[in-house]
Amino acid sequence: MLDKALQGGRGYWAWITLLLLLIAAGFACYLRQLEYGLGITGLSRDVSWGIYIAQFTFFVGVAASAVMVVLPYYLHDVRQFGRITVLGELLAVAAVIMCMLFIFVDMGQPGRVLNVLLYPTPHSLMFWDMVSLSGYLLLNAVIASVMLGAEYKGLAAPGWIRPVIYLSIPWAVSIHTVTAFLYSGLPGRPLWFTAVLAPRFLASAFASGPALLILLCLALRRLTSFDAGKEAIRKLGVIVAYAMTANVFLLLLELFTAFYSHKPEHREPFEYLFSGLNGHHSLALLMWLSAALALAALAALLVPRWRENERILALASAAVFLSLWLEKGMGLIVAGFVPSPLRRVTAYAPTAPEWAIVLGIWALGALLVTMFYKITVAVREQV
């Protein structure tokens, strides 16, 4: 089946070439970072996690969101998801690979990642995050390849795959829960030190992932003969609507607690995000843009007549994805360090090499999704 990813027209190969160029540029910048060190990034003593870890956090949610099509299809027999379940699982595979790469490039000495395997420490959440991510990658890779292979051969899926699918459902929830615990277990960081961080992560995951899947399904319909079905896309829209509602509600709870308590250590990170602190307001515009996109998307998604219009649904899905990327893939991690425990405000802005490396990993993820979906569409056309 892999040979089907090497077949395509001029537009397909132009897209592949563009992605390869971005990957090459990102890799060249990473080699420079490997030689010089993290000094070429915008990181500092006070802000030790930046856009790399922010992207890792965001894409763990995208990976976990595959459960939102796997669970209805396999547990509740929602047949409308039959054509897109494999797409969700393949998207999860690409997202987990991207997560691992973001962790890899964030390490000044990437060879030390082997220490997690050579010297396992079960009392460390980092160890369990590695276990959950690698296990989830393996589960989805096995499920997607077995199901797609059975479809390619015109055979029924083997019986042993059903328990593996059931195992992947709680495992999907675990990967983002463990990721949230990495942050909420740090009492010195008031923005993260909250019991609702894990629910917030899951709600945002179940909104951003299906929103991206909607956009991918609409793109496949436009560019190929594959059609996920209007009903499947509408049901995904309902999932995005309610998950985004839960995410906004939980964020408002955090804002109420921070400002009503009048505790500076809880209030100041939100002030830094939305209005600036001590003259530093580099994220304020982005956070207000995120809030505006979230409210606009909710207005479109919560009205059934608008949500069932695919053009409005596509715009709302793009708004949800961008809003959550700005909030979670940019603001949440940086504001956890600002101000520092010593009440010092240190500005952080990604440098050009950081952006190039991030774009390179994004391009690699897009390349994987493109090849995975090209194989899936070719198999479906042949069948």
C-alpha positions as CSV (number, residue, x, y, z in Angstrom):
1,M,0.0,0.0,0.0
2,L,2.9,2.4,0.6
3,D,3.5,2.8,-3.1
4,K,0.2,4.6,-3.4
5,A,1.7,7.6,-1.5
6,L,4.2,8.0,-4.4
7,Q,1.4,8.5,-7.0
8,G,-0.1,11.8,-7.7
9,G,-0.4,14.8,-10.1
10,R,1.6,18.0,-10.4
11,G,-0.3,19.7,-7.6
12,Y,0.3,16.8,-5.2
13,W,4.1,16.8,-5.9
14,A,4.3,20.6,-5.6
15,W,2.7,20.3,-2.1
16,I,5.2,17.5,-1.2
17,T,8.1,19.6,-2.5
18,L,7.0,22.6,-0.4
19,L,6.8,20.5,2.7
20,L,10.2,18.9,2.1
21,L,11.8,22.4,1.7
22,L,10.2,23.5,5.0
23,I,11.5,20.3,6.7
24,A,15.0,20.9,5.3
25,A,15.0,24.5,6.5
26,G,13.9,23.4,10.0
27,F,16.5,20.6,10.1
28,A,19.2,23.1,9.1
29,C,18.2,25.4,12.0
30,Y,18.1,22.5,14.4
31,L,21.7,21.5,13.4
32,R,22.7,25.1,14.2
33,Q,20.9,24.9,17.5
34,L,22.6,21.5,18.2
35,E,26.0,23.1,17.6
36,Y,25.4,26.4,19.4
37,G,22.9,25.4,22.1
38,L,19.6,26.8,23.2
39,G,21.1,30.2,23.3
40,I,19.8,30.8,19.7
41,T,16.3,30.5,21.1
42,G,14.3,33.1,23.1
43,L,14.4,31.0,26.2
44,S,16.0,32.3,29.4
45,R,16.6,31.4,33.0
46,D,13.1,32.6,33.9
47,V,11.3,31.2,30.9
48,S,12.7,27.8,30.3
49,W,9.9,26.3,28.3
50,G,8.8,28.1,25.1
51,I,7.1,27.5,21.8
52,Y,8.5,23.9,21.5
53,I,6.8,22.7,24.7
54,A,3.7,24.8,23.9
55,Q,3.4,22.9,20.5
56,F,4.0,19.6,22.3
57,T,1.1,20.4,24.7
58,F,-1.2,21.4,21.9
59,F,-0.6,18.4,19.7
60,V,-1.0,15.9,22.5
61,G,-4.6,17.2,22.5
62,V,-4.9,16.8,18.8
63,A,-3.7,13.2,19.2
64,A,-6.0,12.4,22.1
65,S,-9.0,13.7,20.1
66,A,-9.0,10.5,17.9
67,V,-11.1,9.0,20.7
68,M,-14.0,11.3,19.7
69,V,-14.5,9.2,16.6
70,V,-13.3,5.9,17.9
71,L,-15.5,5.8,20.9
72,P,-18.9,6.5,19.1
73,Y,-18.1,4.2,16.3
74,Y,-16.9,1.1,18.2
75,L,-18.8,1.5,21.4
76,H,-22.0,3.1,20.3
77,D,-22.2,1.9,16.7
78,V,-22.5,5.3,15.2
79,R,-22.1,4.1,11.6
80,Q,-21.7,7.6,10.2
81,F,-18.2,7.6,11.6
82,G,-17.2,4.5,9.7
83,R,-15.5,6.3,6.9
84,I,-13.5,8.7,9.1
85,T,-12.4,6.6,12.1
86,V,-9.2,5.5,10.3
87,L,-8.6,9.2,9.4
88,G,-8.8,10.1,13.1
89,E,-6.4,7.4,14.1
90,L,-3.9,8.3,11.4
91,L,-4.1,11.9,12.4
92,A,-3.3,10.8,16.0
93,V,-0.2,8.9,14.7
94,A,1.2,12.0,13.0
95,A,0.3,14.2,16.0
96,V,2.2,12.0,18.5
97,I,5.3,11.9,16.2
98,M,5.2,15.7,16.2
99,C,4.9,15.7,20.0
100,M,7.9,13.6,20.4
101,L,9.9,15.7,18.0
102,F,9.0,18.9,19.9
103,I,10.3,17.3,23.1
104,F,13.4,16.2,21.2
105,V,14.3,19.7,19.9
106,D,13.6,21.3,23.3
107,M,16.4,19.2,24.9
108,G,19.8,20.9,24.8
109,Q,21.4,17.4,24.8
110,P,18.9,15.2,22.9
111,G,21.0,12.1,23.5
112,R,19.8,12.3,27.2
113,V,16.3,11.3,26.1
114,L,17.7,7.7,26.3
115,N,18.1,8.2,30.0
116,V,14.3,7.8,30.4
117,L,14.7,4.3,29.0
118,L,18.0,3.4,30.5
119,Y,17.2,4.7,34.0
120,P,13.4,4.5,34.4
121,T,11.9,6.4,37.3
122,P,8.3,5.4,37.9
123,H,7.8,8.2,40.4
124,S,8.4,10.8,37.7
125,L,5.6,12.1,35.6
126,M,8.0,12.5,32.7
127,F,8.5,8.7,32.7
128,W,4.7,8.1,32.5
129,D,4.3,10.8,29.8
130,M,6.8,8.9,27.7
131,V,5.0,5.6,28.4
132,S,1.6,7.1,27.6
133,L,2.7,8.8,24.3
134,S,4.8,5.8,23.0
135,G,2.0,3.4,23.9
136,Y,-0.7,5.5,22.2
137,L,1.5,5.8,19.1
138,L,1.8,2.1,18.9
139,L,-1.9,1.4,19.5
140,N,-3.1,3.8,16.8
141,A,-0.4,2.6,14.3
142,V,-1.5,-1.0,14.8
143,I,-5.2,-0.3,14.7
144,A,-5.0,1.9,11.6
145,S,-2.7,-0.4,9.7
146,V,-4.8,-3.6,10.5
147,M,-8.1,-2.0,9.7
148,L,-6.9,-0.4,6.5
149,G,-5.1,-3.6,5.5
150,A,-8.2,-5.7,6.0
151,E,-10.2,-3.2,3.9
152,Y,-7.6,-3.3,1.2
153,K,-7.8,-7.1,1.1
154,G,-11.5,-7.2,1.3
155,L,-11.5,-9.2,4.5
156,A,-13.1,-8.7,7.9
157,A,-10.8,-7.2,10.6
158,P,-9.3,-9.9,12.9
159,G,-11.0,-10.5,16.2
160,W,-7.9,-9.7,18.3
161,I,-8.0,-6.0,17.2
162,R,-11.2,-5.3,19.0
163,P,-9.6,-5.4,22.6
164,V,-6.8,-3.2,21.2
165,I,-9.3,-0.6,20.1
166,Y,-11.1,-0.7,23.4
167,L,-7.7,-0.2,25.2
168,S,-6.9,2.9,23.0
169,I,-10.0,4.7,24.3
170,P,-8.9,5.2,28.0
171,W,-5.3,5.5,26.8
172,A,-6.3,8.5,24.7
173,V,-7.7,10.2,27.8
174,S,-4.6,9.3,29.8
175,I,-2.1,11.0,27.4
176,H,-3.5,14.4,27.9
177,T,-4.3,13.9,31.6
178,V,-0.7,12.9,32.3
179,T,0.4,15.9,30.2
180,A,-1.7,18.2,32.4
181,F,-0.3,16.6,35.5
182,L,3.2,17.6,34.4
183,Y,2.1,21.2,34.9
184,S,-0.5,21.1,37.6
185,G,2.0,19.2,39.8
186,L,4.2,22.3,40.0
187,P,3.0,24.4,43.0
188,G,5.5,27.1,42.3
189,R,3.6,28.0,39.0
190,P,0.1,29.4,40.1
191,L,-1.3,29.5,36.6
192,W,-1.0,25.7,36.3
193,F,-1.6,24.8,39.9
194,T,-5.3,24.0,39.5
195,A,-7.4,20.9,39.7
196,V,-9.3,21.9,36.5
197,L,-6.2,21.9,34.2
198,A,-6.7,18.3,33.1
199,P,-10.4,18.9,32.3
200,R,-9.4,22.0,30.4
201,F,-6.8,20.1,28.4
202,L,-9.3,17.4,27.5
203,A,-12.1,19.9,26.6
204,S,-9.7,21.8,24.4
205,A,-8.4,18.6,22.8
206,F,-11.9,17.4,22.0
207,A,-12.6,20.7,20.3
208,S,-9.3,21.3,18.4
209,G,-8.8,17.7,17.1
210,P,-12.3,17.2,15.6
211,A,-12.2,20.8,14.2
212,L,-9.0,19.9,12.3
213,L,-10.6,16.6,11.2
214,I,-13.6,18.5,9.8
215,L,-11.3,20.8,7.8
216,L,-9.3,17.7,6.5
217,C,-12.5,15.9,5.5
218,L,-13.8,19.0,3.6
219,A,-10.4,19.3,1.9
220,L,-10.4,15.6,0.9
221,R,-13.9,16.0,-0.6
222,R,-12.7,19.0,-2.6
223,L,-9.4,17.5,-3.8
224,T,-10.2,13.8,-4.1
225,S,-13.1,11.5,-4.7
226,F,-13.4,10.7,-1.0
227,D,-16.5,11.9,0.8
228,A,-16.7,11.4,4.6
229,G,-20.5,12.0,4.4
230,K,-22.5,15.1,5.5
231,E,-23.9,13.4,8.6
232,A,-20.4,12.5,9.9
233,I,-19.2,16.1,9.4
234,R,-22.4,17.4,11.1
235,K,-21.8,15.1,14.1
236,L,-18.2,16.3,14.4
237,G,-19.6,19.8,14.4
238,V,-21.8,19.0,17.4
239,I,-18.8,17.5,19.2
240,V,-16.7,20.6,18.6
241,A,-19.6,22.9,19.7
242,Y,-20.0,21.2,23.1
243,A,-16.3,20.6,23.7
244,M,-15.6,24.3,23.0
245,T,-18.4,25.3,25.3
246,A,-16.9,23.3,28.1
247,N,-13.4,24.7,27.4
248,V,-14.6,28.3,27.6
249,F,-16.6,27.6,30.7
250,L,-13.6,26.1,32.5
251,L,-11.4,29.1,31.4
252,L,-14.0,31.5,32.9
253,L,-13.9,29.5,36.1
254,E,-10.2,30.1,36.2
255,L,-10.6,33.8,35.6
256,F,-13.2,34.1,38.3
257,T,-11.1,32.3,40.9
258,A,-8.0,34.3,40.0
259,F,-9.5,37.8,40.1
260,Y,-12.1,37.3,42.8
261,S,-9.5,35.9,45.2
262,H,-7.4,39.0,44.8
263,K,-4.3,36.8,45.2
264,P,-1.5,38.5,43.1
265,E,0.2,35.2,42.3
266,H,-3.0,33.8,40.7
267,R,-4.1,37.1,39.1
268,E,-0.9,38.4,37.5
269,P,-0.4,35.6,34.9
270,F,-3.8,36.4,33.5
271,E,-3.0,40.1,33.6
272,Y,0.2,39.4,31.7
273,L,-1.8,37.5,29.1
274,F,-4.7,39.9,28.5
275,S,-3.5,43.4,29.5
276,G,0.3,43.2,30.1
277,L,2.3,43.4,33.2
278,N,5.0,45.9,34.1
279,G,5.1,47.1,30.5
280,H,5.3,43.6,29.0
281,H,2.3,42.9,26.9
282,S,3.6,40.9,23.9
283,L,0.8,38.3,24.2
284,A,-2.1,40.5,24.9
285,L,-3.2,41.1,21.3
286,L,-2.9,37.3,20.6
287,M,-5.0,36.4,23.7
288,W,-7.8,38.9,22.8
289,L,-7.7,37.5,19.2
290,S,-8.0,34.0,20.7
291,A,-11.0,35.1,22.8
292,A,-12.7,36.8,19.9
293,L,-12.3,33.7,17.7
294,A,-13.6,31.4,20.4
295,L,-16.7,33.5,20.9
296,A,-17.4,33.9,17.2
297,A,-16.9,30.1,16.7
298,L,-19.3,29.4,19.6
299,A,-21.9,31.7,18.1
300,A,-21.7,29.9,14.8
301,L,-21.6,26.3,16.3
302,L,-24.4,26.6,18.9
303,V,-27.0,27.6,16.3
304,P,-28.0,24.4,14.5
305,R,-29.0,26.2,11.2
306,W,-25.5,27.9,11.0
307,R,-23.6,24.8,12.1
308,E,-25.2,22.7,9.3
309,N,-24.0,25.1,6.7
310,E,-20.7,23.6,5.7
311,R,-19.1,27.0,4.8
312,I,-19.9,28.4,8.2
313,L,-18.9,25.1,9.8
314,A,-15.5,25.3,8.0
315,L,-14.9,28.9,9.2
316,A,-16.0,28.0,12.7
317,S,-13.7,25.0,12.8
318,A,-10.8,27.1,11.6
319,A,-11.6,29.7,14.3
320,V,-11.7,27.0,17.0
321,F,-8.4,25.5,15.9
322,L,-6.6,28.9,15.7
323,S,-8.1,30.1,19.0
324,L,-7.0,27.1,20.9
325,W,-3.6,27.2,19.3
326,L,-3.1,30.7,20.5
327,E,-4.4,30.0,24.0
328,K,-2.8,26.6,24.5
329,G,-0.1,26.4,21.9
330,M,1.4,29.8,22.8
331,G,0.0,31.6,25.9
332,L,-0.6,28.9,28.5
333,I,3.0,27.7,28.7
334,V,4.7,31.1,28.6
335,A,2.4,32.7,31.1
336,G,3.1,29.9,33.6
337,F,6.6,31.4,34.0
338,V,5.5,35.1,34.1
339,P,6.0,36.5,36.6
340,S,8.6,34.3,38.2
341,P,8.4,33.1,41.8
342,L,10.6,36.2,42.6
343,R,7.9,38.4,40.9
344,R,10.2,39.2,38.0
345,V,8.7,39.7,34.5
346,T,10.8,38.3,31.7
347,A,9.5,38.7,28.2
348,Y,9.8,35.8,25.8
349,A,9.5,35.8,22.0
350,P,10.5,32.9,19.7
351,T,13.5,33.7,17.5
352,A,13.7,33.1,13.8
353,P,15.5,29.7,14.2
354,E,12.8,28.6,16.7
355,W,10.0,29.4,14.2
356,A,11.9,27.6,11.4
357,I,12.2,24.5,13.6
358,V,8.6,24.6,14.6
359,L,7.5,25.1,10.9
360,G,9.7,22.2,10.0
361,I,8.0,19.9,12.4
362,W,4.6,21.2,11.4
363,A,5.6,20.4,7.8
364,L,6.7,16.9,8.7
365,G,3.3,16.3,10.4
366,A,1.6,17.6,7.3
367,L,3.7,15.3,5.1
368,L,2.7,12.3,7.2
369,V,-1.0,13.2,7.1
370,T,-0.8,13.8,3.4
371,M,0.8,10.4,2.8
372,F,-1.4,8.6,5.2
373,Y,-4.6,10.1,3.7
374,K,-3.3,9.5,0.1
375,I,-3.0,5.8,0.9
376,T,-6.4,5.7,2.6
377,V,-8.1,7.4,-0.3
378,A,-6.4,5.1,-2.8
379,V,-7.5,2.0,-0.9
380,R,-11.0,3.3,-0.7
381,E,-11.1,4.0,-4.4
382,Q,-9.7,0.6,-5.2
383,V,-12.2,-1.1,-3.0
